[in-house]
Amino acid sequence: MPLNKNRRIVLAARPEGEPRDTDFRFEVGDVPVLREGEVLLRTIYLSLDPYMRGRMDARPSDAQPIGIGEVMVGATVSEVVASKSPDFNSGDIVLSYSGWQEYAVSDTKHLQRLNPEIAPVTTALGVLGMPGMTAYTGLLNIGQPKEGDTLVVAAAAGAVGSVVGQIARIKGCRAVGIAGGESKCAHVREQLGFDDCVDHRSSSFSAELREACPNGIDIYFENVGGRIFDVVLGMLNPFARVPVCGLIALYNAIEFAPRQGWAERLMATVLTKRLTLRGFIVSDFLPQSGDFFRDMVLWLREGKVHYREDVVDGLENAVGAFQRLLHGQNFGKLLVRF
Amino acid sequence: MPLNKNRRIVLAARPEGEPRDTDFRFEVGDVPVLREGEVLLRTIYLSLDPYMRGRMDARPSDAQPIGIGEVMVGATVSEVVASKSPDFNSGDIVLSYSGWQEYAVSDTKHLQRLNPEIAPVTTALGVLGMPGMTAYTGLLNIGQPKEGDTLVVAAAAGAVGSVVGQIARIKGCRAVGIAGGESKCAHVREQLGFDDCVDHRSSSFSAELREACPNGIDIYFENVGGRIFDVVLGMLNPFARVPVCGLIALYNAIEFAPRQGWAERLMATVLTKRLTLRGFIVSDFLPQSGDFFRDMVLWLREGKVHYREDVVDGLENAVGAFQRLLHGQNFGKLLVRF
C-alpha cells in the first residue's frame, strides 16, 4: 500500500497566555510501522476541545501535560487502513485518540468501532461522544435537575452547553443559555429549543439574565468562569448546584485583575445559600456510559436533541481553529476534516 | 410568685465590622405576662455562638436579621417557673430559644424537656445540641469520611470543631486540628485525641500543617475561612470534600484585602481536583436528629467523645464574652451562666 508521509502538529513551546502560532510546529514524518496486534489509522475527523489548552501547560492538571515535541492530543474519527489485529479490518471506522496527525498506529483495546447506521460518525466526537457525555453526567449527577428548576449554562451554542440545556428541558427545567452574539443566541433559542438565551456581550447582560430567570437559578453548569460567574453568583437560589466542568475564560489568563472580596463573597454565598460546587471530568462517571449512549441515541431519534457542527478543512487550519475556539469564535462542535 | 424585673440585652445598632459595646443595650423591663398554653421560663444558661454575628447584620443570611431594639437571639437552658400548659410543670428544665434575657414566655411546641440523667443539661447547648449536630451532619453527609482519610478542621478546640475531629476518628480517619495557641493545641491532641493539632499563629504554620498531613487532605471542614483556607486549598487531594459550615474569620470584615487570582485559583482547584464544596446549616438535616442523639449519647457514655465548656458568669458579661468568641479567645463551648 503506497502511503504518504505523516503530517502532524506537535507542541513546540508552552504557551504564555494565548497559544501563538509559534507554540505549535507542523511536521512531516514517516508513517509509523505496524506491529502485531496493532492497526494503522488514517484520521478523517479530529475533535478540537477546550481541555487541550490545559494539556499544553506544564502545571498539574487532571491529566498529564503534553511533552514538548510530542503530537498534540485529541480524539479522532479514523479509518483502519491496515490491520495486524484479528478484531479490526481495513475500512472499519473507529473512534480513536490519534491526536493532531494524519496517521497513527494503535493497539486495539481503546478503539471503538463506529456504526454509521446509528448516527453520523462525527457524533462520536460530539453529542454521542465525550462532550455529550460530559453534559449528561455533569448535569444529572451534580446538577440534579428537577421539574420546574431553572438551569443556566454558558457557551450554550458549544458542544457541551448545547446538550446541557436540551437535557435540562427533557427533565422539565427552564433552560436559559448564555452565548456570544445574536446569531448564536437565536440558534440556541430556535434550533436547540432553550427557553431563552442571553448575549454576554450585551451592555445590559446582567439585567437581561435576571429577566430571563424570573425565579432565580437552581443549576448553573459552569463552562466558562470569570465575569459570567460573577453575575450568576448573585442570582443563585438556596440549595443551587454548580457542576464545574470548565473555565475557558481563565485558560489563557496569566494575570488576574484583583477582585476585592470576590473570593470571600463566593464562600459566603456557598454558606448562606447552601450551594454545592463540584468539579468533575467525564471519566469520573465512566460506568454511566451505557446509560448515556442509550438515552442520547433515543433523544436524537425522537428529535429531542439537536446538534450543530463547525467543520474546518485541513490539518493546516487546526491551529487557527483552536485559537478561535478559545475565544468562543466557533459555532457548534468544532471538527477538523482531513 | 414575686418576680424580679427582666434583664435583657437588645441589639442597639448594626455593627460595622467588629461588634462594639455600643451595638448592644442592657435593659431592664417587666417580666412578660403569661397566657393560656404558655410557660414562663427563667434562663439558667445562654449559649453564645458565632452565627449570632450574622444575625446582627441587615444583609440577607440563612435566617432573619434581629431587629434594632429586639432581644439578641440565642438558645438557652431554662427552668419553667410558671406554666399555663398541661405539658410542662414548674421546675422542668428545658431547651429553649429565649435569647439574651433572664425571663421569656414561650409556647410549648419548640420546647424540649431535658433529662439530667442522660447528660448534664448544658450539653443540650453543645455536644448534644446544635453545635454537636452541626458537626455530625456536616461531616457525615458532606464530608463522607472513609477509613484512612485525612480530615482537617479549624477552630478545633471549639464547640463544633472538637466534635468534628472526634467523630472523624471514630470513622477511622486521621484527624488534624488547627487551633490558636499551644494550650488549645495540647488540649485537642491530649484530651480530644486528635492525631495532631497545628497552631495557626505559628510562623511556620503552612509547613507544620503539611507535616501533619503527609497524605494530603481528603476532608476540610470549613469553620473559619480566610488565610487558613488559602493554605488548605493547596493540600486538598483529588475528590476532597469541603463542608462549609462557617466563616468566622470573615464575619467582622468590612473590607477585604484584594487577593489577586485567589478566586480563579479556587475555581481552578475545584475543577482540576474535582472538589465538592457544599454549604449547609444544621436545620438542613433535621430528620437526622434522632440518629445524631442516639449515636452521640452512646459515644459520650463510651468515652469516645469528650467536650470542654467555657462558662462565663452573668448576663452583664455576655457582650464581652461574645466579642472574645469572635476572636477565638474562648476555650471550649461558650456559655453564660445566669
Interface residues (C-beta under 8 A of the other chain):
Chain A: G54 P60 S61 D62 E222 G225 F229 P238 V244 C245 G246 L247 L250 A253 E255 F256 A257 P258 R259 Q260 G261 W262 A263 E264 L266 M267 A268 T269 V270 L271 T272 K273 R274 L275 T276 L277 R278 G279 F280 I281 D284
Chain B: G54 P60 S61 D62 E222 G225 G226 F229 P238 V244 C245 G246 L247 L250 A253 E255 F256 A257 P258 R259 Q260 G261 W262 A263 E264 L266 M267 A268 T269 V270 L271 T272 K273 R274 L275 T276 L277 R278 G279 F280 I281 D284
